[in-house]
Amino acid sequence: MTTSNDNGFWVMNGLGELKLAVREGDVFTMGGSPRTVSTIQSLSPGNNASVGPRIFTADGTMKILVGFTDGTQGYIEVVVP
């Protein structure tokens, strides 16, 4: 583990198992280009999850706002295993 991958976001499934959803350093394809996660946004006290950095969709998936090393940001979709 290094400072480039020492933060992550975990989710708990219906069985109570903790699963890694995304970690700094993970690579996702956005707009046809590979992008490396540099930051993972978290909710601030008082934010509403329906409009904040994490959004649960109607089908139970979660969208998490991440920043990339190229300075862009975007939502990634996580399916809770």
PDB file of N, CA, C and O in Angstrom:
ATOM      1  N   MET A   1       0.844  -1.167   0.000  1.00  0.00           N
ATOM      2  CA  MET A   1       0.000   0.000   0.000  1.00  0.00           C
ATOM      3  C   MET A   1       0.892   1.233   0.000  1.00  0.00           C
ATOM      4  O   MET A   1       1.912   1.284   0.687  1.00  0.00           O
ATOM      5  N   THR A   2       0.482   2.233  -0.791  1.00  0.00           N
ATOM      6  CA  THR A   2       1.203   3.494  -0.870  1.00  0.00           C
ATOM      7  C   THR A   2       0.199   4.634  -0.727  1.00  0.00           C
ATOM      8  O   THR A   2      -1.002   4.390  -0.607  1.00  0.00           O
ATOM      9  N   THR A   3       0.682   5.878  -0.740  1.00  0.00           N
ATOM     10  CA  THR A   3      -0.239   7.014  -0.656  1.00  0.00           C
ATOM     11  C   THR A   3      -1.111   7.131  -1.904  1.00  0.00           C
ATOM     12  O   THR A   3      -2.119   7.837  -1.885  1.00  0.00           O
ATOM     13  N   SER A   4      -0.738   6.451  -2.986  1.00  0.00           N
ATOM     14  CA  SER A   4      -1.557   6.512  -4.203  1.00  0.00           C
ATOM     15  C   SER A   4      -2.690   5.486  -4.210  1.00  0.00           C
ATOM     16  O   SER A   4      -3.517   5.490  -5.121  1.00  0.00           O
ATOM     17  N   ASN A   5      -2.737   4.600  -3.194  1.00  0.00           N
ATOM     18  CA  ASN A   5      -3.842   3.640  -3.133  1.00  0.00           C
ATOM     19  C   ASN A   5      -4.262   3.326  -1.695  1.00  0.00           C
ATOM     20  O   ASN A   5      -4.760   2.236  -1.414  1.00  0.00           O
ATOM     21  N   ASP A   6      -4.059   4.282  -0.789  1.00  0.00           N
ATOM     22  CA  ASP A   6      -4.358   4.015   0.619  1.00  0.00           C
ATOM     23  C   ASP A   6      -5.771   4.377   1.051  1.00  0.00           C
ATOM     24  O   ASP A   6      -6.119   4.192   2.217  1.00  0.00           O
ATOM     25  N   ASN A   7      -6.588   4.886   0.147  1.00  0.00           N
ATOM     26  CA  ASN A   7      -7.990   5.174   0.460  1.00  0.00           C
ATOM     27  C   ASN A   7      -8.886   4.321  -0.418  1.00  0.00           C
ATOM     28  O   ASN A   7      -8.578   4.067  -1.582  1.00  0.00           O
ATOM     29  N   GLY A   8      -9.988   3.884   0.149  1.00  0.00           N
ATOM     30  CA  GLY A   8     -10.936   3.080  -0.598  1.00  0.00           C
ATOM     31  C   GLY A   8     -12.325   3.254  -0.028  1.00  0.00           C
ATOM     32  O   GLY A   8     -12.525   3.915   0.991  1.00  0.00           O
ATOM     33  N   PHE A   9     -13.277   2.648  -0.705  1.00  0.00           N
ATOM     34  CA  PHE A   9     -14.663   2.696  -0.270  1.00  0.00           C
ATOM     35  C   PHE A   9     -15.182   1.269  -0.262  1.00  0.00           C
ATOM     36  O   PHE A   9     -15.126   0.564  -1.270  1.00  0.00           O
ATOM     37  N   TRP A  10     -15.683   0.862   0.883  1.00  0.00           N
ATOM     38  CA  TRP A  10     -16.199  -0.496   1.045  1.00  0.00           C
ATOM     39  C   TRP A  10     -17.706  -0.451   1.226  1.00  0.00           C
ATOM     40  O   TRP A  10     -18.256   0.539   1.709  1.00  0.00           O
ATOM     41  N   VAL A  11     -18.374  -1.540   0.829  1.00  0.00           N
ATOM     42  CA  VAL A  11     -19.824  -1.673   1.007  1.00  0.00           C
ATOM     43  C   VAL A  11     -20.096  -2.988   1.725  1.00  0.00           C
ATOM     44  O   VAL A  11     -19.306  -3.930   1.650  1.00  0.00           O
ATOM     45  N   MET A  12     -21.224  -3.033   2.420  1.00  0.00           N
ATOM     46  CA  MET A  12     -21.623  -4.262   3.103  1.00  0.00           C
ATOM     47  C   MET A  12     -22.826  -4.836   2.367  1.00  0.00           C
ATOM     48  O   MET A  12     -23.810  -4.140   2.113  1.00  0.00           O
ATOM     49  N   ASN A  13     -22.729  -6.122   2.029  1.00  0.00           N
ATOM     50  CA  ASN A  13     -23.830  -6.756   1.317  1.00  0.00           C
ATOM     51  C   ASN A  13     -24.872  -7.282   2.303  1.00  0.00           C
ATOM     52  O   ASN A  13     -24.724  -7.126   3.515  1.00  0.00           O
ATOM     53  N   GLY A  14     -25.914  -7.900   1.780  1.00  0.00           N
ATOM     54  CA  GLY A  14     -27.002  -8.407   2.600  1.00  0.00           C
ATOM     55  C   GLY A  14     -26.602  -9.507   3.562  1.00  0.00           C
ATOM     56  O   GLY A  14     -27.335  -9.798   4.507  1.00  0.00           O
ATOM     57  N   LEU A  15     -25.445 -10.126   3.335  1.00  0.00           N
ATOM     58  CA  LEU A  15     -24.946 -11.173   4.232  1.00  0.00           C
ATOM     59  C   LEU A  15     -24.046 -10.605   5.326  1.00  0.00           C
ATOM     60  O   LEU A  15     -23.518 -11.345   6.155  1.00  0.00           O
ATOM     61  N   GLY A  16     -23.877  -9.280   5.317  1.00  0.00           N
ATOM     62  CA  GLY A  16     -23.020  -8.650   6.312  1.00  0.00           C
ATOM     63  C   GLY A  16     -21.542  -8.718   5.970  1.00  0.00           C
ATOM     64  O   GLY A  16     -20.697  -8.458   6.826  1.00  0.00           O
ATOM     65  N   GLU A  17     -21.215  -9.066   4.716  1.00  0.00           N
ATOM     66  CA  GLU A  17     -19.825  -9.157   4.283  1.00  0.00           C
ATOM     67  C   GLU A  17     -19.358  -7.800   3.755  1.00  0.00           C
ATOM     68  O   GLU A  17     -20.056  -7.159   2.970  1.00  0.00           O
ATOM     69  N   LEU A  18     -18.185  -7.372   4.189  1.00  0.00           N
ATOM     70  CA  LEU A  18     -17.610  -6.115   3.735  1.00  0.00           C
ATOM     71  C   LEU A  18     -16.840  -6.363   2.442  1.00  0.00           C
ATOM     72  O   LEU A  18     -15.970  -7.233   2.393  1.00  0.00           O
ATOM     73  N   LYS A  19     -17.156  -5.602   1.398  1.00  0.00           N
ATOM     74  CA  LYS A  19     -16.540  -5.783   0.076  1.00  0.00           C
ATOM     75  C   LYS A  19     -15.949  -4.459  -0.404  1.00  0.00           C
ATOM     76  O   LYS A  19     -16.572  -3.408  -0.250  1.00  0.00           O
ATOM     77  N   LEU A  20     -14.757  -4.507  -0.980  1.00  0.00           N
ATOM     78  CA  LEU A  20     -14.138  -3.317  -1.552  1.00  0.00           C
ATOM     79  C   LEU A  20     -14.873  -2.927  -2.827  1.00  0.00           C
ATOM     80  O   LEU A  20     -15.035  -3.745  -3.732  1.00  0.00           O
ATOM     81  N   ALA A  21     -15.318  -1.669  -2.897  1.00  0.00           N
ATOM     82  CA  ALA A  21     -16.022  -1.176  -4.080  1.00  0.00           C
ATOM     83  C   ALA A  21     -15.065  -0.444  -5.019  1.00  0.00           C
ATOM     84  O   ALA A  21     -15.085  -0.676  -6.228  1.00  0.00           O
ATOM     85  N   VAL A  22     -14.228   0.436  -4.474  1.00  0.00           N
ATOM     86  CA  VAL A  22     -13.282   1.200  -5.282  1.00  0.00           C
ATOM     87  C   VAL A  22     -12.134   1.645  -4.385  1.00  0.00           C
ATOM     88  O   VAL A  22     -12.326   1.927  -3.202  1.00  0.00           O
ATOM     89  N   ARG A  23     -10.952   1.703  -4.958  1.00  0.00           N
ATOM     90  CA  ARG A  23      -9.755   2.142  -4.230  1.00  0.00           C
ATOM     91  C   ARG A  23      -8.968   3.103  -5.119  1.00  0.00           C
ATOM     92  O   ARG A  23      -8.959   2.962  -6.341  1.00  0.00           O
ATOM     93  N   GLU A  24      -8.309   4.078  -4.496  1.00  0.00           N
ATOM     94  CA  GLU A  24      -7.399   4.925  -5.252  1.00  0.00           C
ATOM     95  C   GLU A  24      -6.451   4.031  -6.045  1.00  0.00           C
ATOM     96  O   GLU A  24      -5.998   3.002  -5.546  1.00  0.00           O
ATOM     97  N   GLY A  25      -6.157   4.422  -7.271  1.00  0.00           N
ATOM     98  CA  GLY A  25      -5.282   3.625  -8.123  1.00  0.00           C
ATOM     99  C   GLY A  25      -6.036   2.690  -9.057  1.00  0.00           C
ATOM    100  O   GLY A  25      -5.467   2.204 -10.034  1.00  0.00           O
ATOM    101  N   ASP A  26      -7.335   2.427  -8.763  1.00  0.00           N
ATOM    102  CA  ASP A  26      -8.133   1.609  -9.674  1.00  0.00           C
ATOM    103  C   ASP A  26      -8.273   2.339 -11.011  1.00  0.00           C
ATOM    104  O   ASP A  26      -8.281   3.569 -11.053  1.00  0.00           O
ATOM    105  N   VAL A  27      -8.382   1.587 -12.085  1.00  0.00           N
ATOM    106  CA  VAL A  27      -8.504   2.163 -13.426  1.00  0.00           C
ATOM    107  C   VAL A  27      -9.885   1.833 -13.987  1.00  0.00           C
ATOM    108  O   VAL A  27     -10.322   0.683 -13.971  1.00  0.00           O
ATOM    109  N   PHE A  28     -10.558   2.868 -14.481  1.00  0.00           N
ATOM    110  CA  PHE A  28     -11.871   2.725 -15.113  1.00  0.00           C
ATOM    111  C   PHE A  28     -11.809   3.355 -16.492  1.00  0.00           C
ATOM    112  O   PHE A  28     -11.065   4.312 -16.708  1.00  0.00           O
ATOM    113  N   THR A  29     -12.586   2.826 -17.424  1.00  0.00           N
ATOM    114  CA  THR A  29     -12.684   3.426 -18.747  1.00  0.00           C
ATOM    115  C   THR A  29     -13.839   4.412 -18.731  1.00  0.00           C
ATOM    116  O   THR A  29     -14.987   4.046 -18.479  1.00  0.00           O
ATOM    117  N   MET A  30     -13.515   5.662 -19.004  1.00  0.00           N
ATOM    118  CA  MET A  30     -14.516   6.731 -19.044  1.00  0.00           C
ATOM    119  C   MET A  30     -14.346   7.454 -20.371  1.00  0.00           C
ATOM    120  O   MET A  30     -13.250   7.912 -20.694  1.00  0.00           O
ATOM    121  N   GLY A  31     -15.411   7.558 -21.135  1.00  0.00           N
ATOM    122  CA  GLY A  31     -15.326   8.229 -22.423  1.00  0.00           C
ATOM    123  C   GLY A  31     -14.349   7.558 -23.370  1.00  0.00           C
ATOM    124  O   GLY A  31     -13.754   8.216 -24.222  1.00  0.00           O
ATOM    125  N   GLY A  32     -14.181   6.242 -23.223  1.00  0.00           N
ATOM    126  CA  GLY A  32     -13.298   5.489 -24.087  1.00  0.00           C
ATOM    127  C   GLY A  32     -11.823   5.518 -23.691  1.00  0.00           C
ATOM    128  O   GLY A  32     -10.986   4.901 -24.350  1.00  0.00           O
ATOM    129  N   SER A  33     -11.506   6.242 -22.605  1.00  0.00           N
ATOM    130  CA  SER A  33     -10.108   6.337 -22.168  1.00  0.00           C
ATOM    131  C   SER A  33      -9.950   5.774 -20.766  1.00  0.00           C
ATOM    132  O   SER A  33     -10.817   5.974 -19.915  1.00  0.00           O
ATOM    133  N   PRO A  34      -8.841   5.067 -20.515  1.00  0.00           N
ATOM    134  CA  PRO A  34      -8.595   4.584 -19.159  1.00  0.00           C
ATOM    135  C   PRO A  34      -8.228   5.750 -18.249  1.00  0.00           C
ATOM    136  O   PRO A  34      -7.428   6.609 -18.620  1.00  0.00           O
ATOM    137  N   ARG A  35      -8.814   5.775 -17.067  1.00  0.00           N
ATOM    138  CA  ARG A  35      -8.551   6.846 -16.099  1.00  0.00           C
ATOM    139  C   ARG A  35      -8.286   6.210 -14.736  1.00  0.00           C
ATOM    140  O   ARG A  35      -8.956   5.259 -14.334  1.00  0.00           O
ATOM    141  N   THR A  36      -7.300   6.754 -14.042  1.00  0.00           N
ATOM    142  CA  THR A  36      -6.890   6.218 -12.746  1.00  0.00           C
ATOM    143  C   THR A  36      -7.509   7.040 -11.623  1.00  0.00           C
ATOM    144  O   THR A  36      -7.403   8.267 -11.612  1.00  0.00           O
ATOM    145  N   VAL A  37      -8.152   6.364 -10.681  1.00  0.00           N
ATOM    146  CA  VAL A  37      -8.801   7.030  -9.553  1.00  0.00           C
ATOM    147  C   VAL A  37      -7.745   7.642  -8.634  1.00  0.00           C
ATOM    148  O   VAL A  37      -6.810   6.963  -8.210  1.00  0.00           O
ATOM    149  N   SER A  38      -7.905   8.928  -8.335  1.00  0.00           N
ATOM    150  CA  SER A  38      -6.996   9.600  -7.403  1.00  0.00           C
ATOM    151  C   SER A  38      -7.703  10.031  -6.120  1.00  0.00           C
ATOM    152  O   SER A  38      -7.070  10.144  -5.070  1.00  0.00           O
ATOM    153  N   THR A  39      -9.011  10.272  -6.203  1.00  0.00           N
ATOM    154  CA  THR A  39      -9.777  10.656  -5.009  1.00  0.00           C
ATOM    155  C   THR A  39     -11.140   9.988  -5.042  1.00  0.00           C
ATOM    156  O   THR A  39     -11.694   9.709  -6.106  1.00  0.00           O
ATOM    157  N   ILE A  40     -11.662   9.742  -3.861  1.00  0.00           N
ATOM    158  CA  ILE A  40     -13.003   9.195  -3.704  1.00  0.00           C
ATOM    159  C   ILE A  40     -13.757  10.170  -2.834  1.00  0.00           C
ATOM    160  O   ILE A  40     -13.361  10.428  -1.697  1.00  0.00           O
ATOM    161  N   GLN A  41     -14.849  10.717  -3.358  1.00  0.00           N
ATOM    162  CA  GLN A  41     -15.606  11.719  -2.618  1.00  0.00           C
ATOM    163  C   GLN A  41     -16.429  11.069  -1.519  1.00  0.00           C
ATOM    164  O   GLN A  41     -16.950   9.968  -1.700  1.00  0.00           O
ATOM    165  N   SER A  42     -16.547  11.729  -0.404  1.00  0.00           N
ATOM    166  CA  SER A  42     -17.393  11.228   0.679  1.00  0.00           C
ATOM    167  C   SER A  42     -18.424  12.286   1.024  1.00  0.00           C
ATOM    168  O   SER A  42     -18.257  13.466   0.717  1.00  0.00           O
ATOM    169  N   LEU A  43     -19.478  11.846   1.659  1.00  0.00           N
ATOM    170  CA  LEU A  43     -20.521  12.780   2.058  1.00  0.00           C
ATOM    171  C   LEU A  43     -20.060  13.624   3.228  1.00  0.00           C
ATOM    172  O   LEU A  43     -19.396  13.134   4.142  1.00  0.00           O
ATOM    173  N   SER A  44     -20.413  14.884   3.192  1.00  0.00           N
ATOM    174  CA  SER A  44     -20.154  15.767   4.324  1.00  0.00           C
ATOM    175  C   SER A  44     -21.364  15.736   5.230  1.00  0.00           C
ATOM    176  O   SER A  44     -22.471  15.479   4.758  1.00  0.00           O
ATOM    177  N   PRO A  45     -21.191  15.992   6.525  1.00  0.00           N
ATOM    178  CA  PRO A  45     -22.357  16.021   7.411  1.00  0.00           C
ATOM    179  C   PRO A  45     -23.405  16.983   6.873  1.00  0.00           C
ATOM    180  O   PRO A  45     -23.095  18.105   6.473  1.00  0.00           O
ATOM    181  N   GLY A  46     -24.637  16.528   6.871  1.00  0.00           N
ATOM    182  CA  GLY A  46     -25.737  17.371   6.425  1.00  0.00           C
ATOM    183  C   GLY A  46     -26.074  17.203   4.957  1.00  0.00           C
ATOM    184  O   GLY A  46     -27.130  17.664   4.524  1.00  0.00           O
ATOM    185  N   ASN A  47     -25.213  16.557   4.170  1.00  0.00           N
ATOM    186  CA  ASN A  47     -25.534  16.339   2.754  1.00  0.00           C
ATOM    187  C   ASN A  47     -26.606  15.271   2.621  1.00  0.00           C
ATOM    188  O   ASN A  47     -26.723  14.384   3.466  1.00  0.00           O
ATOM    189  N   ASN A  48     -27.367  15.361   1.579  1.00  0.00           N
ATOM    190  CA  ASN A  48     -28.397  14.388   1.276  1.00  0.00           C
ATOM    191  C   ASN A  48     -27.827  13.413   0.257  1.00  0.00           C
ATOM    192  O   ASN A  48     -27.389  13.833  -0.814  1.00  0.00           O
ATOM    193  N   ALA A  49     -27.823  12.116   0.566  1.00  0.00           N
ATOM    194  CA  ALA A  49     -27.217  11.107  -0.312  1.00  0.00           C
ATOM    195  C   ALA A  49     -27.843  11.103  -1.697  1.00  0.00           C
ATOM    196  O   ALA A  49     -27.186  10.708  -2.660  1.00  0.00           O
ATOM    197  N   SER A  50     -29.099  11.531  -1.825  1.00  0.00           N
ATOM    198  CA  SER A  50     -29.736  11.488  -3.137  1.00  0.00           C
ATOM    199  C   SER A  50     -29.166  12.555  -4.071  1.00  0.00           C
ATOM    200  O   SER A  50     -29.347  12.458  -5.285  1.00  0.00           O
ATOM    201  N   VAL A  51     -28.490  13.556  -3.544  1.00  0.00           N
ATOM    202  CA  VAL A  51     -27.904  14.592  -4.394  1.00  0.00           C
ATOM    203  C   VAL A  51     -26.418  14.764  -4.119  1.00  0.00           C
ATOM    204  O   VAL A  51     -25.782  15.642  -4.702  1.00  0.00           O
ATOM    205  N   GLY A  52     -25.864  13.951  -3.252  1.00  0.00           N
ATOM    206  CA  GLY A  52     -24.462  14.079  -2.870  1.00  0.00           C
ATOM    207  C   GLY A  52     -23.555  13.189  -3.696  1.00  0.00           C
ATOM    208  O   GLY A  52     -23.961  12.672  -4.737  1.00  0.00           O
ATOM    209  N   PRO A  53     -22.326  13.012  -3.232  1.00  0.00           N
ATOM    210  CA  PRO A  53     -21.346  12.237  -3.971  1.00  0.00           C
ATOM    211  C   PRO A  53     -21.658  10.752  -4.111  1.00  0.00           C
ATOM    212  O   PRO A  53     -21.065  10.082  -4.957  1.00  0.00           O
ATOM    213  N   ARG A  54     -22.572  10.223  -3.306  1.00  0.00           N
ATOM    214  CA  ARG A  54     -22.973   8.814  -3.460  1.00  0.00           C
ATOM    215  C   ARG A  54     -24.471   8.777  -3.689  1.00  0.00           C
ATOM    216  O   ARG A  54     -25.239   9.386  -2.945  1.00  0.00           O
ATOM    217  N   ILE A  55     -24.877   8.064  -4.714  1.00  0.00           N
ATOM    218  CA  ILE A  55     -26.295   7.998  -5.069  1.00  0.00           C
ATOM    219  C   ILE A  55     -26.704   6.542  -5.202  1.00  0.00           C
ATOM    220  O   ILE A  55     -26.074   5.786  -5.940  1.00  0.00           O
ATOM    221  N   PHE A  56     -27.753   6.142  -4.495  1.00  0.00           N
ATOM    222  CA  PHE A  56     -28.338   4.811  -4.684  1.00  0.00           C
ATOM    223  C   PHE A  56     -29.397   4.930  -5.762  1.00  0.00           C
ATOM    224  O   PHE A  56     -30.247   5.819  -5.722  1.00  0.00           O
ATOM    225  N   THR A  57     -29.335   4.019  -6.729  1.00  0.00           N
ATOM    226  CA  THR A  57     -30.304   4.040  -7.813  1.00  0.00           C
ATOM    227  C   THR A  57     -31.478   3.124  -7.469  1.00  0.00           C
ATOM    228  O   THR A  57     -31.432   2.381  -6.489  1.00  0.00           O
ATOM    229  N   ALA A  58     -32.515   3.186  -8.278  1.00  0.00           N
ATOM    230  CA  ALA A  58     -33.715   2.404  -8.017  1.00  0.00           C
ATOM    231  C   ALA A  58     -33.438   0.900  -8.008  1.00  0.00           C
ATOM    232  O   ALA A  58     -34.126   0.153  -7.313  1.00  0.00           O
ATOM    233  N   ASP A  59     -32.445   0.451  -8.767  1.00  0.00           N
ATOM    234  CA  ASP A  59     -32.147  -0.985  -8.819  1.00  0.00           C
ATOM    235  C   ASP A  59     -31.149  -1.424  -7.742  1.00  0.00           C
ATOM    236  O   ASP A  59     -30.700  -2.570  -7.744  1.00  0.00           O
ATOM    237  N   GLY A  60     -30.804  -0.521  -6.827  1.00  0.00           N
ATOM    238  CA  GLY A  60     -29.937  -0.894  -5.716  1.00  0.00           C
ATOM    239  C   GLY A  60     -28.452  -0.720  -5.966  1.00  0.00           C
ATOM    240  O   GLY A  60     -27.643  -0.979  -5.075  1.00  0.00           O
ATOM    241  N   THR A  61     -28.078  -0.285  -7.158  1.00  0.00           N
ATOM    242  CA  THR A  61     -26.661  -0.015  -7.392  1.00  0.00           C
ATOM    243  C   THR A  61     -26.309   1.328  -6.755  1.00  0.00           C
ATOM    244  O   THR A  61     -27.188   2.102  -6.376  1.00  0.00           O
ATOM    245  N   MET A  62     -25.030   1.582  -6.648  1.00  0.00           N
ATOM    246  CA  MET A  62     -24.560   2.822  -6.042  1.00  0.00           C
ATOM    247  C   MET A  62     -23.648   3.529  -7.025  1.00  0.00           C
ATOM    248  O   MET A  62     -22.821   2.893  -7.678  1.00  0.00           O
ATOM    249  N   LYS A  63     -23.791   4.826  -7.132  1.00  0.00           N
ATOM    250  CA  LYS A  63     -22.882   5.630  -7.935  1.00  0.00           C
ATOM    251  C   LYS A  63     -22.017   6.431  -6.965  1.00  0.00           C
ATOM    252  O   LYS A  63     -22.523   7.056  -6.032  1.00  0.00           O
ATOM    253  N   ILE A  64     -20.697   6.402  -7.203  1.00  0.00           N
ATOM    254  CA  ILE A  64     -19.741   7.069  -6.319  1.00  0.00           C
ATOM    255  C   ILE A  64     -18.950   8.073  -7.146  1.00  0.00           C
ATOM    256  O   ILE A  64     -18.421   7.732  -8.204  1.00  0.00           O
ATOM    257  N   LEU A  65     -18.868   9.305  -6.665  1.00  0.00           N
ATOM    258  CA  LEU A  65     -18.118  10.344  -7.360  1.00  0.00           C
ATOM    259  C   LEU A  65     -16.633  10.177  -7.066  1.00  0.00           C
ATOM    260  O   LEU A  65     -16.218  10.169  -5.907  1.00  0.00           O
ATOM    261  N   VAL A  66     -15.838  10.043  -8.120  1.00  0.00           N
ATOM    262  CA  VAL A  66     -14.391   9.890  -7.968  1.00  0.00           C
ATOM    263  C   VAL A  66     -13.684  10.936  -8.829  1.00  0.00           C
ATOM    264  O   VAL A  66     -14.217  11.402  -9.837  1.00  0.00           O
ATOM    265  N   GLY A  67     -12.475  11.291  -8.404  1.00  0.00           N
ATOM    266  CA  GLY A  67     -11.605  12.151  -9.199  1.00  0.00           C
ATOM    267  C   GLY A  67     -10.524  11.287  -9.822  1.00  0.00           C
ATOM    268  O   GLY A  67     -10.128  10.266  -9.259  1.00  0.00           O
ATOM    269  N   PHE A  68     -10.052  11.702 -10.980  1.00  0.00           N
ATOM    270  CA  PHE A  68      -9.030  10.945 -11.690  1.00  0.00           C
ATOM    271  C   PHE A  68      -7.732  11.743 -11.760  1.00  0.00           C
ATOM    272  O   PHE A  68      -7.724  12.963 -11.601  1.00  0.00           O
ATOM    273  N   THR A  69      -6.649  11.034 -11.998  1.00  0.00           N
ATOM    274  CA  THR A  69      -5.331  11.667 -12.021  1.00  0.00           C
ATOM    275  C   THR A  69      -5.189  12.704 -13.127  1.00  0.00           C
ATOM    276  O   THR A  69      -4.308  13.561 -13.055  1.00  0.00           O
ATOM    277  N   ASP A  70      -6.042  12.642 -14.156  1.00  0.00           N
ATOM    278  CA  ASP A  70      -5.967  13.635 -15.239  1.00  0.00           C
ATOM    279  C   ASP A  70      -6.764  14.899 -14.930  1.00  0.00           C
ATOM    280  O   ASP A  70      -6.880  15.781 -15.781  1.00  0.00           O
ATOM    281  N   GLY A  71      -7.318  14.995 -13.710  1.00  0.00           N
ATOM    282  CA  GLY A  71      -8.057  16.186 -13.292  1.00  0.00           C
ATOM    283  C   GLY A  71      -9.547  16.125 -13.556  1.00  0.00           C
ATOM    284  O   GLY A  71     -10.278  17.017 -13.126  1.00  0.00           O
ATOM    285  N   THR A  72     -10.020  15.100 -14.248  1.00  0.00           N
ATOM    286  CA  THR A  72     -11.448  14.958 -14.489  1.00  0.00           C
ATOM    287  C   THR A  72     -12.088  14.228 -13.315  1.00  0.00           C
ATOM    288  O   THR A  72     -11.396  13.698 -12.446  1.00  0.00           O
ATOM    289  N   GLN A  73     -13.393  14.209 -13.303  1.00  0.00           N
ATOM    290  CA  GLN A  73     -14.113  13.437 -12.299  1.00  0.00           C
ATOM    291  C   GLN A  73     -15.352  12.843 -12.941  1.00  0.00           C
ATOM    292  O   GLN A  73     -15.788  13.281 -14.006  1.00  0.00           O
ATOM    293  N   GLY A  74     -15.914  11.843 -12.281  1.00  0.00           N
ATOM    294  CA  GLY A  74     -17.112  11.220 -12.796  1.00  0.00           C
ATOM    295  C   GLY A  74     -17.667  10.229 -11.792  1.00  0.00           C
ATOM    296  O   GLY A  74     -17.006   9.873 -10.816  1.00  0.00           O
ATOM    297  N   TYR A  75     -18.879   9.794 -12.043  1.00  0.00           N
ATOM    298  CA  TYR A  75     -19.516   8.789 -11.203  1.00  0.00           C
ATOM    299  C   TYR A  75     -19.190   7.408 -11.750  1.00  0.00           C
ATOM    300  O   TYR A  75     -19.275   7.171 -12.955  1.00  0.00           O
ATOM    301  N   ILE A  76     -18.816   6.502 -10.857  1.00  0.00           N
ATOM    302  CA  ILE A  76     -18.677   5.108 -11.232  1.00  0.00           C
ATOM    303  C   ILE A  76     -19.846   4.371 -10.616  1.00  0.00           C
ATOM    304  O   ILE A  76     -20.351   4.766  -9.565  1.00  0.00           O
ATOM    305  N   GLU A  77     -20.277   3.307 -11.261  1.00  0.00           N
ATOM    306  CA  GLU A  77     -21.401   2.529 -10.752  1.00  0.00           C
ATOM    307  C   GLU A  77     -20.879   1.283 -10.057  1.00  0.00           C
ATOM    308  O   GLU A  77     -20.055   0.552 -10.606  1.00  0.00           O
ATOM    309  N   VAL A  78     -21.363   1.049  -8.855  1.00  0.00           N
ATOM    310  CA  VAL A  78     -20.957  -0.102  -8.055  1.00  0.00           C
ATOM    311  C   VAL A  78     -22.185  -0.949  -7.795  1.00  0.00           C
ATOM    312  O   VAL A  78     -23.217  -0.452  -7.342  1.00  0.00           O
ATOM    313  N   VAL A  79     -22.063  -2.237  -8.087  1.00  0.00           N
ATOM    314  CA  VAL A  79     -23.115  -3.184  -7.750  1.00  0.00           C
ATOM    315  C   VAL A  79     -22.699  -3.838  -6.442  1.00  0.00           C
ATOM    316  O   VAL A  79     -21.628  -4.439  -6.362  1.00  0.00           O
ATOM    317  N   VAL A  80     -23.533  -3.728  -5.420  1.00  0.00           N
ATOM    318  CA  VAL A  80     -23.201  -4.314  -4.132  1.00  0.00           C
ATOM    319  C   VAL A  80     -23.298  -5.837  -4.265  1.00  0.00           C
ATOM    320  O   VAL A  80     -24.369  -6.382  -4.532  1.00  0.00           O
ATOM    321  N   PRO A  81     -22.158  -6.514  -4.073  1.00  0.00           N
ATOM    322  CA  PRO A  81     -22.137  -7.972  -4.284  1.00  0.00           C
ATOM    323  C   PRO A  81     -22.952  -8.735  -3.251  1.00  0.00           C
ATOM    324  O   PRO A  81     -23.024  -9.963  -3.305  1.00  0.00           O
TER     325      PRO A  81
END
